[in-house]
């Protein structure tokens, strides 16, 4: 899609409908919605004439998983960003990403990252016959706030030239980039720009350094190597690369034996002596549900919360925890909830949510249907979008 096509009324109106989902109770959304046709027509004229300027953003704090300032754009800016991202930017930016970049992409995310880590750990054991190895685990300090605008715009410009995109959109995005220091957390484009900023680093790790067992979720990444010396050398080179981007690794960065396990995305993953990968909830995740149960124990008899609300909240936590090996833990807390409300909530079966697992489930369901109909069943493995355990390519 061209910049001019993006600025047409029809495209912007669709972006408005997307932007208002789940936000219709907010004042900014209601104000735009009351005059949606006129506002969208005016927005189209401003963008086409290149006289549009972003509004001021609202700043508020979030406290989970840690305290952060979020800069929320005005609703009209959300419309513009949806039009640009959904129709042009997302595909242009993510097309060249490595498979093991998990954040803010369709079909990926937290649980895909966990499943890929498990796959890589099991593959490492099968390849080398041991759980002995070393891990480089790193996190970037104040990642979004530290992203250098000059370097980001240079990377974005190279992308626009390579993809043949209209530079009018690049000029508009530069206005958003320069609106604040670093990248504002509440902007839709910020997630993609942050991923793009380290994309060259991802390819360097995977292709030039040949690190197959690598994964990154935004500013948090890990690499599995065979020896301590290799881990030390790699970490030194990574520090140089990150420094060259004007970024800094935080104090949690370091190397440690693979047998200690890897903390990632709320779970602790480790290899057993037989090469199986076990994923347990981290201590802070357990403490959160314990605190919630203590609240329910006091609030439910006082009428401050309903049984339905407790079940809904517990099952939300349970659905998250079910992505790990947590059946006994979840059953224990379900029984504690049952003591409070007089009804034990049902817990989920273990969830495997990778693309590969979904393909296998669909194939299995299809075979069951064929079997019931008396159709000969083929047991050939279905084609998968991702690599098989013994065949992870270096990109």
Secondary structure as UniProt FT lines:
FT   HELIX           3..6
FT   HELIX           9..19
FT   TURN            20..22
FT   TURN            24..25
FT   HELIX           27..34
FT   HELIX           36..48
FT   TURN            49..50
FT   STRAND          58..62
FT   STRAND          68..72
FT   HELIX           75..84
FT   HELIX           85..89
FT   HELIX           90..94
FT   TURN            95..96
FT   TURN            99..100
FT   TURN            103..104
FT   TURN            106..107
FT   HELIX           110..128
FT   STRAND          134..140
FT   TURN            141..142
FT   HELIX           143..146
FT   HELIX           149..163
FT   HELIX           167..177
FT   TURN            178..179
FT   TURN            185..186
FT   HELIX           188..197
FT   HELIX           199..203
FT   HELIX           204..208
FT   STRAND          214..217
FT   TURN            218..219
FT   STRAND          220..225
FT   HELIX           228..244
FT   TURN            245..246
FT   TURN            251..252
FT   STRAND          254..257
FT   HELIX           258..260
FT   STRAND          262..264
FT   TURN            265..266
FT   STRAND          267..271
FT   TURN            273..274
FT   STRAND          277..281
FT   HELIX           283..299
FT   TURN            300..303
FT   HELIX           307..321
FT   TURN            322..323
FT   HELIX           327..341
FT   HELIX           355..372
FT   TURN            373..374
FT   TURN            389..390
//
